[in-house]
């Protein structure tokens, strides 16, 4: 009877969270996804629910509930945010107490930061910067706490909701017990090392008949594990049935991974592409100490939306072909009959294009940051408009299925494509292969790091293009066969380029070549 009551209380804990979510800032989910996966790998875990009660809720075999905030601050200062973290965690702790949850509750801050933090003293917690309550006597119980919460707390914004709850129910002994239970766990590493460690743990799962071995096994297992968590974000929080859908039960999680790895499925390719996205982001973070906090936050959001989009694109053969037609500089004959190839061979081909996919992502992301620069000067909130602007799908023409066709606001064309970087050996051979493929599809603009720039015609011979000193050809504006090439030299995706903001409408969007202008001057 007691177990059923406690379980019902947990089911009800989503109440009011939708209003709290609306005031949350946009941020990436990768770190908290990794925390959730690490908990699912713990043999003591019964189930995990991401984004339900705080970032991660964990219930264990010894009937302990862990309410976890997962915070990743490789550049920012966690100390200045600790007050808000404690208020959030005590809000959840006190709600459970008011609703008479009888099992053990441990609030946790799972944190990676360059700065160490410690628990505040009770006297500090009682102060106006934190709970702003100093009350010895426990407030009287009320007959229907859920009704009171609905009437007085759940309609409020995040900070006001917490304040109302504290004013009504907080008292010194409750705060003392909270501090006693509160755990700061700083034993986390930078994401690159942390996700590698989790990949190592995932690879220890006994999978009889696994069809993927070696380093790719770790990457694909991790990509599948993240997808398992990500699917839960799409489930509604309301209702008992949806509560069960949002649960990630450890036994089901392990079985899901075993099933996916024992048969050749398209999702293994999608999972691998998800990890390419993560590794691309890691390269930018590791190679550019100058990336400021706001750019870093925006890039995290773009990363996570990109990872989900590329997982979905790569989990079907048509999407795989569309990606390869975009990023490959191989001769088309090598990609013939791609859709009829077995999954193993198609996965190998995708792996061969790792660097090209990486280059594609960097240019796509940099353009997205450049054209959304005003978001950096705003308080970045999870509005529908801002979410949309940080999603790659917003800029992709869904009608085009042969390649990834892009339409950026302010561009002078409605059909551009980011193509493979062909610098660094066999440039003309690669250019010939790309021209042969694009001649069939005829996008209006090529974004391509190749040294080529200017206007050309699809009716031209490739040898003519290669002999034009890479600076284009005079074509009429109305010629249906014309296309433009932007050399991308003005879009800096190198190590120190991610703090630079380019004005795309003054270069790649309007065929105003910065490099040619510099030469003339």
Secondary structure per residue as TSV (DSSP state, phi and psi in degrees):
chain	resnum	aa	ss	phi	psi
A	1	X	-	360.0	-44.9
A	2	X	H	-64.4	-40.1
A	3	X	H	-62.0	-41.8
A	4	X	H	-64.6	-39.3
A	5	X	H	-64.8	-45.5
A	6	X	H	-63.5	-40.0
A	7	X	H	-63.9	-38.6
A	8	X	H	-65.2	-37.6
A	9	X	H	-62.0	-43.7
A	10	X	H	-62.4	-40.2
A	11	X	H	-59.8	-33.3
A	12	X	H	-83.6	-7.8
A	13	X	T	-70.2	-10.7
A	14	X	T	-72.6	-18.7
A	15	X	T	-57.3	129.2
A	16	X	T	87.6	-15.5
A	17	X	H	-70.1	-26.4
A	18	X	H	-64.3	-35.1
A	19	X	H	-73.4	-35.4
A	20	X	H	-66.3	-39.3
A	21	X	H	-62.6	-35.8
A	22	X	H	-64.2	-21.2
A	23	X	T	-99.8	2.0
A	24	X	S	-79.2	145.9
A	25	X	B	-77.6	151.3
A	26	X	-	-59.5	133.9
A	27	X	-	-157.3	161.7
A	28	X	-	-73.2	153.7
A	29	X	-	-101.8	-3.7
A	30	X	H	-58.4	-47.2
A	31	X	H	-61.8	-45.7
A	32	X	H	-69.5	-30.5
A	33	X	H	-62.6	-42.6
A	34	X	H	-65.5	-38.7
A	35	X	H	-61.8	-44.7
A	36	X	H	-61.3	-42.2
A	37	X	H	-64.4	-41.6
A	38	X	H	-61.3	-35.6
A	39	X	H	-71.5	-35.6
A	40	X	H	-68.0	-22.9
A	41	X	T	-83.4	-9.7
A	42	X	S	-79.1	125.0
A	43	X	T	-63.0	-20.1
A	44	X	T	-81.0	-13.3
A	45	X	E	-76.5	135.5
A	46	X	E	-92.7	-52.5
A	47	X	E	-153.4	161.9
A	48	X	E	-129.5	142.1
A	49	X	E	-127.8	113.4
A	50	X	E	-81.1	146.3
A	51	X	T	52.3	49.3
A	52	X	S	-125.9	-66.1
A	53	X	S	-112.9	101.5
A	54	X	S	62.1	-156.9
A	55	X	S	-72.1	-43.4
A	56	X	E	-141.6	128.8
A	57	X	E	-112.3	130.7
A	58	X	E	-125.7	132.9
A	59	X	E	-119.9	129.8
A	60	X	E	-113.0	169.1
A	61	X	T	-62.2	-27.9
A	62	X	T	-87.2	18.5
A	63	X	S	62.1	43.5
A	64	X	E	-110.8	135.4
A	65	X	E	-105.1	121.7
A	66	X	E	-103.7	122.0
A	67	X	E	-105.8	109.7
A	68	X	E	-115.1	129.7
A	69	X	E	-100.0	128.3
A	70	X	E	-107.8	117.0
A	71	X	E	-126.9	126.7
A	72	X	E	-118.3	110.0
A	73	X	E	-128.1	74.1
A	74	X	S	-72.1	-19.9
A	75	X	S	-122.0	-33.7
A	76	X	S	-81.9	172.8
A	77	X	-	-101.7	112.1
A	78	X	G	-69.0	-24.7
A	79	X	G	-58.9	-41.9
A	80	X	G	-69.0	-15.1
A	81	X	G	-104.4	-3.3
A	82	X	H	-64.4	-35.5
A	83	X	H	-58.2	-48.1
A	84	X	H	-65.5	-36.9
A	85	X	H	-62.0	-45.5
A	86	X	H	-65.1	-42.0
A	87	X	H	-59.5	-43.6
A	88	X	H	-61.8	-46.4
A	89	X	H	-69.4	-38.4
A	90	X	H	-69.8	-32.4
A	91	X	H	-56.2	-47.5
A	92	X	H	-68.5	-41.9
A	93	X	H	-60.8	-44.8
A	94	X	H	-70.8	-37.7
A	95	X	H	-58.0	-46.2
A	96	X	H	-61.8	-38.4
A	97	X	H	-66.1	-45.4
A	98	X	H	-62.5	-36.4
A	99	X	T	-82.9	2.8
A	100	X	T	65.5	44.0
A	101	X	-	-74.2	126.1
A	102	X	-	-101.3	-9.6
A	103	X	S	-87.0	166.6
A	104	X	E	-67.0	135.7
A	105	X	E	-122.8	128.3
A	106	X	E	-123.2	108.9
A	107	X	E	-76.1	137.6
A	108	X	E	-133.7	136.5
A	109	X	E	-106.5	106.6
A	110	X	E	-91.6	112.0
A	111	X	E	-136.6	140.1
A	112	X	E	-118.0	120.7
A	113	X	E	-155.1	152.7
A	114	X	S	-75.7	-15.2
A	115	X	S	-106.3	136.0
A	116	X	-	-83.7	146.2
A	117	X	-	-131.7	157.1
A	118	X	-	-130.4	163.4
A	119	X	-	-65.4	142.8
A	120	X	-	-76.4	157.1
A	121	X	-	-71.2	160.6
A	122	X	H	-56.8	-40.6
A	123	X	H	-62.3	-34.7
A	124	X	H	-71.6	-41.8
A	125	X	H	-61.4	-34.5
A	126	X	H	-72.3	-18.0
A	127	X	S	-71.2	170.7
A	128	X	T	-68.7	-20.5
A	129	X	T	-76.7	-15.1
A	130	X	T	-117.2	-99.1
A	131	X	T	-90.6	-28.9
A	132	X	-	60.4	41.3
A	133	X	-	-139.6	133.4
A	134	X	-	-135.6	90.0
A	135	X	-	-134.1	119.5
A	136	X	S	-75.6	-42.1
A	137	X	S	-83.7	136.5
A	138	X	-	-69.3	130.6
A	139	X	-	-61.4	150.9
A	140	X	-	-64.3	143.3
A	141	X	-	-66.1	153.8
A	142	X	-	-116.4	154.9
A	143	X	T	-66.6	-40.5
A	144	X	T	-129.0	82.9
A	145	X	H	-62.1	-35.3
A	146	X	H	-63.9	-39.3
A	147	X	H	-65.2	-41.5
A	148	X	H	-63.7	-42.4
A	149	X	H	-62.7	-42.2
A	150	X	H	-63.7	-39.3
A	151	X	H	-77.2	-30.0
A	152	X	H	-118.3	-19.0
A	153	X	T	-120.5	-48.9
A	154	X	T	-68.1	-18.7
A	155	X	T	-85.2	-7.4
A	156	X	S	-88.0	159.8
A	157	X	-	-69.6	167.5
A	158	X	H	-49.0	-58.0
A	159	X	H	-68.1	-41.5
A	160	X	H	-66.4	-37.3
A	161	X	H	-61.6	-46.2
A	162	X	H	-62.7	-43.7
A	163	X	H	-60.5	-43.5
A	164	X	H	-63.5	-41.0
A	165	X	H	-64.8	-43.5
A	166	X	H	-63.6	-44.1
A	167	X	H	-60.9	-33.9
A	168	X	H	-85.7	-38.7
A	169	X	H	-125.4	-13.9
A	170	X	-	-70.3	144.5
A	171	X	-	-154.6	166.7
A	172	X	H	-61.9	-43.0
A	173	X	H	-66.5	-36.4
A	174	X	H	-63.1	-43.6
A	175	X	H	-67.2	-36.5
A	176	X	H	-64.2	-44.4
A	177	X	H	-65.2	-36.3
A	178	X	H	-60.9	-48.0
A	179	X	H	-63.5	-35.7
A	180	X	H	-65.6	-38.9
A	181	X	H	-81.6	-28.1
A	182	X	-	-61.6	130.1
A	183	X	E	-122.7	125.0
A	184	X	E	-98.2	117.9
A	185	X	E	-110.1	96.8
A	186	X	-	-94.5	10.2
A	187	X	-	-83.9	34.5
A	188	X	-	-102.3	158.0
A	189	X	-	-114.1	172.4
A	190	X	-	-55.4	148.4
A	191	X	H	-54.5	-40.7
A	192	X	H	-58.2	-47.2
A	193	X	H	-72.8	-37.7
A	194	X	H	-62.5	-45.1
A	195	X	H	-71.5	-29.5
A	196	X	H	-66.2	-40.8
A	197	X	H	-62.1	-41.7
A	198	X	H	-68.4	-36.4
A	199	X	H	-59.8	-40.4
A	200	X	H	-62.6	-42.2
A	201	X	H	-65.0	-42.8
A	202	X	H	-61.2	-36.0
A	203	X	T	-70.6	-11.8
A	204	X	T	-84.2	-9.2
A	205	X	S	-62.8	130.1
A	206	X	-	-72.3	114.9
A	207	X	-	-126.7	100.1
A	208	X	T	-70.8	131.2
A	209	X	T	75.7	25.0
A	210	X	-	-61.4	132.6
A	211	X	S	-92.6	-4.0
A	212	X	-	-128.8	127.1
A	213	X	-	-126.3	175.9
A	214	X	T	76.2	-158.7
A	215	X	H	-63.6	-33.7
A	216	X	H	-62.3	-30.7
A	217	X	H	-59.4	-45.5
A	218	X	H	-62.6	-46.3
A	219	X	H	-63.3	-44.8
A	220	X	H	-71.2	-39.2
A	221	X	H	-57.9	-44.2
A	222	X	H	-67.5	-40.7
A	223	X	H	-61.2	-40.7
A	224	X	H	-67.6	-39.7
A	225	X	H	-63.6	-42.5
A	226	X	H	-63.9	-41.0
A	227	X	H	-62.2	-37.7
A	228	X	H	-58.8	-41.3
A	229	X	H	-71.0	-46.2
A	230	X	H	-58.9	-35.9
A	231	X	H	-60.1	-27.5
A	232	X	H	-69.9	-27.0
A	233	X	H	-66.0	-23.4
A	234	X	T	-82.7	-11.3
A	235	X	S	-82.8	137.2
A	236	X	-	-62.2	148.9
A	237	X	S	-87.8	-10.6
A	238	X	S	-91.6	136.1
A	239	X	S	96.5	147.9
A	240	X	H	-63.3	-39.7
A	241	X	H	-63.2	-42.4
A	242	X	H	-70.8	-29.9
A	243	X	H	-59.4	-43.1
A	244	X	H	-67.7	-35.7
A	245	X	H	-67.7	-33.0
A	246	X	H	-75.8	-21.7
A	247	X	-	-63.7	138.1
A	248	X	E	-109.4	96.5
A	249	X	E	-78.4	135.8
A	250	X	H	-57.8	-45.1
A	251	X	H	-62.3	-39.9
A	252	X	H	-71.3	-35.1
A	253	X	H	-62.0	-47.7
A	254	X	H	-63.8	-41.6
A	255	X	H	-66.3	-38.5
A	256	X	H	-57.8	-47.0
A	257	X	H	-64.1	-41.4
A	258	X	H	-61.8	-44.7
A	259	X	H	-64.0	-43.2
A	260	X	H	-66.5	-34.0
A	261	X	H	-88.4	-8.9
A	262	X	H	-94.2	-10.2
A	263	X	S	-132.6	149.0
A	264	X	-	-75.7	110.6
A	265	X	-	-124.5	155.3
A	266	X	T	-61.9	-29.5
A	267	X	H	-62.6	-24.0
A	268	X	H	-66.3	-31.4
A	269	X	H	-72.6	-42.6
A	270	X	H	-59.6	-39.7
A	271	X	H	-65.5	-39.4
A	272	X	H	-64.4	-41.1
A	273	X	H	-64.6	-35.5
A	274	X	H	-58.4	-40.4
A	275	X	H	-71.9	-30.3
A	276	X	H	-61.0	-41.8
A	277	X	H	-59.3	-47.6
A	278	X	H	-62.9	-43.7
A	279	X	H	-68.0	-33.5
A	280	X	H	-62.6	-45.5
A	281	X	H	-62.2	-40.7
A	282	X	H	-61.3	-40.3
A	283	X	H	-60.2	-41.8
A	284	X	H	-65.7	-45.7
A	285	X	H	-64.4	-45.4
A	286	X	H	-72.0	-32.5
A	287	X	H	-90.8	-2.8
A	288	X	-	-137.9	85.3
A	289	X	T	-65.1	-14.6
A	290	X	T	-85.2	-8.6
A	291	X	-	-59.3	115.6
A	292	X	-	-76.3	170.9
A	293	X	H	-63.3	-40.4
A	294	X	H	-70.3	-41.3
A	295	X	H	-62.2	-40.9
A	296	X	H	-62.5	-42.5
A	297	X	H	-62.6	-44.3
A	298	X	H	-63.1	-41.5
A	299	X	H	-65.9	-35.2
A	300	X	H	-61.4	-42.7
A	301	X	H	-65.8	-45.2
A	302	X	H	-60.0	-41.5
A	303	X	H	-56.3	-48.6
A	304	X	H	-69.7	-39.4
A	305	X	H	-65.6	-38.4
A	306	X	H	-65.2	-41.9
A	307	X	H	-60.2	-41.7
A	308	X	H	-70.1	-41.5
A	309	X	H	-61.8	-45.9
A	310	X	H	-71.8	-31.0
A	311	X	H	-60.7	-47.3
A	312	X	H	-67.1	-41.5
A	313	X	H	-62.5	-42.3
A	314	X	H	-81.5	-4.8
A	315	X	T	-91.9	11.9
A	316	X	S	-143.0	150.0
A	317	X	H	-66.2	-33.6
A	318	X	H	-66.5	-39.5
A	319	X	H	-66.0	-37.7
A	320	X	H	-61.7	-44.1
A	321	X	H	-65.0	-40.1
A	322	X	H	-60.7	-42.0
A	323	X	H	-64.6	-47.0
A	324	X	H	-64.8	-39.1
A	325	X	H	-60.1	-26.3
A	326	X	H	-82.8	-47.2
A	327	X	H	-99.4	-12.8
A	328	X	-	-81.0	141.6
A	329	X	-	-112.1	12.9
A	330	X	S	-79.7	155.7
A	331	X	-	-60.0	140.7
A	332	X	G	-58.2	-27.9
A	333	X	G	-61.4	-28.9
A	334	X	G	-73.9	-17.8
A	335	X	G	-105.9	3.6
A	336	X	T	-62.9	143.5
A	337	X	T	62.1	22.3
A	338	X	G	-55.1	-44.2
A	339	X	G	-66.1	-20.8
A	340	X	G	-92.5	-6.7
A	341	X	S	-71.9	152.7
A	342	X	-	-64.9	157.1
A	343	X	H	-56.8	-40.0
A	344	X	H	-57.1	-46.1
A	345	X	H	-69.1	-39.7
A	346	X	H	-64.2	-37.9
A	347	X	H	-64.7	-39.0
A	348	X	H	-61.1	-42.4
A	349	X	H	-65.6	-42.2
A	350	X	H	-59.2	-43.3
A	351	X	H	-61.2	-36.8
A	352	X	H	-63.5	-22.1
A	353	X	T	-100.3	21.3
A	354	X	H	-52.3	-52.5
A	355	X	H	-64.1	-39.1
A	356	X	H	-67.4	-39.3
A	357	X	H	-65.3	-40.4
A	358	X	H	-59.1	-47.0
A	359	X	H	-62.8	-42.7
A	360	X	H	-56.6	-47.1
A	361	X	H	-63.0	-42.6
A	362	X	H	-62.7	-43.9
A	363	X	H	-68.7	-40.5
A	364	X	H	-60.5	-47.4
A	365	X	H	-64.9	-41.2
A	366	X	H	-65.9	-40.5
A	367	X	H	-63.9	-41.5
A	368	X	H	-61.6	-39.8
A	369	X	H	-66.8	-45.2
A	370	X	H	-57.5	-43.3
A	371	X	H	-85.1	-5.9
A	372	X	T	-119.0	30.3
A	373	X	G	-60.9	-30.4
A	374	X	G	-66.3	-21.3
A	375	X	G	-61.6	-30.9
A	376	X	G	-65.7	-25.3
A	377	X	G	-92.1	-0.4
A	378	X	S	-102.1	166.0
A	379	X	-	-77.3	107.7
A	380	X	-	-73.9	107.7
A	381	X	B	-113.9	163.5
A	382	X	-	-83.0	61.0
A	383	X	-	-81.8	155.3
A	384	X	H	-60.4	-38.0
A	385	X	H	-64.6	-44.9
A	386	X	H	-68.2	-39.5
A	387	X	H	-56.0	-47.9
A	388	X	H	-60.6	-40.7
A	389	X	H	-70.9	-17.9
A	390	X	T	-100.9	9.2
A	391	X	-	-102.1	128.3
A	392	X	G	-56.3	-34.7
A	393	X	G	-57.7	-27.2
A	394	X	G	-60.3	-29.5
A	395	X	G	-104.7	7.2
A	396	X	B	-104.2	129.9
A	397	X	-	-76.3	106.8
A	398	X	T	-68.4	-19.1
A	399	X	T	-72.6	-22.8
A	400	X	-	-90.2	118.9
A	401	X	-	-107.8	-7.3
A	402	X	S	-85.0	-30.5
A	403	X	S	-150.5	173.4
A	404	X	-	-87.6	98.4
A	405	X	-	-88.5	131.1
A	406	X	B	-117.5	141.8
A	407	X	-	-132.7	107.5
A	408	X	-	-96.7	140.2
A	409	X	T	-61.5	131.9
A	410	X	T	94.0	-10.4
A	411	X	-	-74.3	152.3
A	412	X	S	-86.3	2.8
A	413	X	-	-132.2	164.7
A	414	X	S	-111.1	9.0
A	415	X	-	-151.3	86.4
A	416	X	E	-111.4	165.3
A	417	X	E	-145.3	133.1
A	418	X	E	-88.1	114.3
A	419	X	-	-103.6	174.3
A	420	X	-	-63.7	145.8
A	421	X	-	-72.1	120.4
A	422	X	-	-110.0	10.2
A	423	X	-	-74.0	156.4
A	424	X	S	90.4	47.8
A	425	X	S	110.1	132.1
A	426	X	-	53.4	40.0
A	427	X	H	-58.8	-46.2
A	428	X	H	-69.4	-34.5
A	429	X	H	-64.6	-43.9
A	430	X	H	-66.9	-40.4
A	431	X	H	-61.2	-40.0
A	432	X	H	-61.8	-43.4
A	433	X	H	-64.5	-43.6
A	434	X	H	-67.3	-43.3
A	435	X	H	-61.4	-40.7
A	436	X	H	-59.9	-38.9
A	437	X	H	-75.4	-46.6
A	438	X	H	-70.1	-26.1
A	439	X	H	-61.1	-31.9
A	440	X	H	-72.5	-38.5
A	441	X	H	-93.2	-31.8
A	442	X	-	57.6	56.0
A	443	X	-	-66.0	155.3
A	444	X	S	-78.2	-24.2
A	445	X	E	-145.4	138.7
A	446	X	E	-106.4	125.1
A	447	X	E	-96.0	109.0
A	448	X	-	-148.9	121.0
A	449	X	-	-76.7	99.2
A	450	X	S	-152.5	-8.1
A	451	X	S	89.9	-17.6
A	452	X	-	-79.5	143.9
A	453	X	-	-154.8	159.9
A	454	X	E	113.0	-167.3
A	455	X	E	-109.2	140.3
A	456	X	E	-140.2	177.9
A	457	X	E	-123.3	139.6
A	458	X	T	-69.0	-16.1
A	459	X	T	-82.8	-7.5
A	460	X	S	-73.2	159.7
A	461	X	-	-84.2	143.0
A	462	X	H	-59.1	-32.8
A	463	X	H	-66.2	-32.6
A	464	X	H	-66.9	-41.7
A	465	X	H	-61.5	-43.5
A	466	X	H	-70.0	-16.8
A	467	X	T	-99.9	8.0
A	468	X	T	-95.1	24.7
A	469	X	T	58.1	21.5
A	470	X	T	58.8	23.6
A	471	X	S	-124.8	21.8
A	472	X	-	90.6	-174.0
A	473	X	-	-147.2	146.1
A	474	X	-	-77.7	116.5
A	475	X	-	-129.8	155.0
A	476	X	-	-78.1	148.9
A	477	X	T	-63.3	-25.8
A	478	X	T	-96.1	-1.5
A	479	X	-	-63.0	120.1
A	480	X	T	-67.7	-14.7
A	481	X	T	-97.1	3.7
A	482	X	E	-79.5	151.9
A	483	X	E	-148.4	160.3
A	484	X	E	-114.1	150.9
A	485	X	E	-120.8	126.0
A	486	X	E	-103.3	125.0
A	487	X	-	-75.6	-14.2
A	488	X	-	70.1	11.3
A	489	X	T	-66.0	-23.8
A	490	X	T	-87.7	-4.0
A	491	X	S	-105.4	108.9
A	492	X	-	-92.5	110.1
A	493	X	-	-112.5	14.7
A	494	X	S	-77.9	179.7
A	495	X	T	-51.7	-44.6
A	496	X	T	-97.6	13.4
A	497	X	-	-93.0	-8.6
A	498	X	T	-81.5	-7.9
A	499	X	T	-95.7	-7.6
A	500	X	-	-85.1	136.8
A	501	X	-	-113.3	119.3
A	502	X	-	-93.2	145.8
A	503	X	-	-90.9	93.8
A	504	X	G	-61.6	-31.7
A	505	X	G	-71.1	-9.4
A	506	X	G	-107.6	8.4
A	507	X	T	-145.0	-92.1
A	508	X	T	-69.9	-21.0
A	509	X	T	-86.4	-16.6
A	510	X	T	-130.6	19.6
A	511	X	T	52.5	42.6
A	512	X	-	-110.3	90.1
A	513	X	-	-70.6	115.7
A	514	X	H	-62.7	-40.2
A	515	X	H	-67.2	-41.4
A	516	X	H	-66.3	-36.8
A	517	X	H	-63.6	-41.8
A	518	X	H	-62.8	-38.5
A	519	X	H	-63.9	-42.0
A	520	X	H	-68.0	-35.5
A	521	X	-	-74.6	360.0
